[in-house]
Amino acid sequence: MARNYKELQARMDPAVVADNKRRAREELRRMGLSGVSSARQITPADLAEMNAAIATSMFGWIRIDSGLYSRPGFTAGTAEACPDFRINPYHEQLCEEMDRRGFKLIVTENPWSLEDNRGRTFTARLTRGSEASEATYADQTIAVCLAALDAVRCPVAA
């Protein structure tokens, strides 16, 4: 028979309840799961739009059909899926391209806070002279992608 957890917790020794809460906080800190809820804010469609914007605006890929692109300089009729700039080698290529354009990348980890109900996030900041672009997100590679798009003034919905 299923029981209401709050009823069971009310009958538990207060020291055991406090110990359970302490261990749960430690586990969240260890696993970094506090950022999971904010990571769910971006949809697969948002990721596809972000990757397409990077491919076309920064690398000159040409959209042929839904999800299919051609690299610059490739012969007509060759098409491939849009690269995912969150993973290597494409993420490295993005960082190298931003460096080639004169941007300096700094990524800062923002700790989670149970008291503020805020998950761990990363802030990617790209600077070039007096220009600065930054994005904060629960996933470090997405933060870098969004900051890069902002730096080249290419808006994306995410």
PyMOL commands that set and color helices and strands:
alter all, ss='L'
color gray80, all
select helices_A, chain A and resi 5-11+14-31+33-39+44-59+90-100+140-151
alter helices_A, ss='H'
color red, helices_A
select strands_A, chain A and resi 62-65+68-70+80-81+104-110+121-128+131-137
alter strands_A, ss='S'
color yellow, strands_A
deselect
rebuild
show_as cartoon
